[in-house]
Amino acid sequence: MFGRSSTVTAAAPVAVKIVVSGGFGVGKTTFVSAISEIEPLVTEAELTEKSIGVDDTSAVAGKTTTTVALDFGRITLDETLLLYLFGTPGQDRFAFLWDDLVNGALGAIVLVDTRRIEDCFPAIDYFEEHEIPFIIGVNAFDGARRFELTEIRDALGVADGMPMLECDARRRESVKSVLVALTERVLARRVDRRVGQS
């Protein structure tokens, strides 16, 4: 009666944060929505005339909304591990939100639109400066000119060892491949650190 209970209480699952970043209109909201098992939380607002001259929509003419705070999605990997995806806003005027969004992140994905490669420079600079492991996903937009990954790497000025892969932010399997590549990057970096400390 007073012995140890045979009922074992399951431990609460561990939550891991991944950040999805990149320039305005690069597909961050689409990326999170494609993989999230829950209805993603999005903070989209209509583009208004006040954004004229501020948000460059020339390469994304059909875009009518923009993320003003964050996107949020969740994936349950198993009963012990949850993956939280946080999409950052793409415009410089929302950069003040980044520190809070990135705090505690395991790693990051920087999405690139080959029509506007320079738009992802602030995200790359941010993650390099804060020493957060990241990879680059080249989002394949319909009608966009195709480049070799080596050309994109040169344009971005990132090291040869930086993982970079083409993806389609609309497709779940493609998004999953990017997340797997980031996980491999994070694990490899941790192994390298342990070897360096031994």
Residue, then its C-alpha position, 0 to 999 in steps of 0.5 A: m500500500f505504501g510501496r513505490s508506485s508502479t506508475v512511471t510518470a513520463a518526462a516532459p518533452v524537450a523543446v528545441k528552437i530553430v530560427v528561419s530567416g532571410g530577406f523580405g518575401v523570401g518564403k519564411t512564412t511558407f517554409v514554416s507553414a509547410i512543415s508545422e503540424i499545428e496551424p502556424l501562428v503568423t503575424e501577417a499584416e497587409l502591405t499598405e501605401k506606407s510601405i511604398g519605397v520601404d518594402d521592395t516588392s518588385a521581385v515579389a509582385g503578388k505579395t500583399t502581406t508581410t510578417v511584422a513580428l514572427d511566424f511560429g510552427r511546431i513539429t513533434l519528433d517523438e514523445t521526448l522532443l519537440l521542434y519549434l520553428f520561429g520565422t523572423p520578419g524580413q525587414d530591417r525596421f523589425a530587426f529589434l525583435w531578432d535578439d528575443l526570437v533567436n535567444g536559445a536557438l539551436g541553429a538557423i536556416v537562412l533562405v535565399d531568393t536568387r533574384r535578390i541575393e543581397d537581401c539575406f546578407p543581414a541574416i548571415d552577418y547576424f548569425e555569424e556575429h552571434e556564432i549561431p550555427f546556420i545553413i543556407g536554403v536556396n528557395a526555388f521560386d517559379g521563373a527565377r533564374r537558376f544558378e549553380l550553388t558554387e555561384i551563389r556561395d561566391a556571391l554570398g561570400v560564405a566558406d566552402g564548408m557552409p551547407m547550402l542546398e536548394c529547396d522549395a519552401r512550399r513542399r514538406e519533404s523539401v523543408k524536411s531535408v533542410l531541417v535535417a541538414l541543419t541538424e547534421r550541421v549542429l551535431a557536427r559542430r558540437v562534435d568538433r568542439r568536444v574534440g577540440q576540448s579533449 
